[in-house]
Amino acid sequence: MTTIEFKRLKMYVGKVILMTNFLMGNLDKNKAIQYINRCEPSENEIRVLFKINIDTRITKTQPYADITHLSDYHNEHEILIMFGASFHVMDIIMNPHDALPIYLLELCAEKLEPIPLNEREQRWYSYIESLN
């Protein structure tokens, strides 16, 4: 994540964000941290861990699936979350002993507090630019 995105996401604590890409998660925190640490961030990037709570009783969310059975590796407990998913940003945990910030997110059924259109459009354009 870029340092600009990191700072921007801090402002959304208590609000709802919309993810414009697929998310792949791992139910094993240690395994997720291993994956994060495999990539060396550039000078304007930062590693972050998203801890996502999914209440399976809520039925009107973007689709998600346990894709463990599709993994080539045993003991991989992977979850795939569809693009367009809304998340309530619950908190950001900054551990002084670990340089890895943890974003606590909760999958939402709907947007509780819509993001203004101009920001949504900017995110879309940024996403399109990142594909080029």
PyMOL commands that set and color helices and strands:
alter all, ss='L'
color gray80, all
select helices_A, chain A and resi 3-10+29-38+68-70+117-131
alter helices_A, ss='H'
color red, helices_A
select strands_A, chain A and resi 16-18+23-26+49-53+64-66+78-81+86-93+102-107
alter strands_A, ss='S'
color yellow, strands_A
deselect
rebuild
show_as cartoon
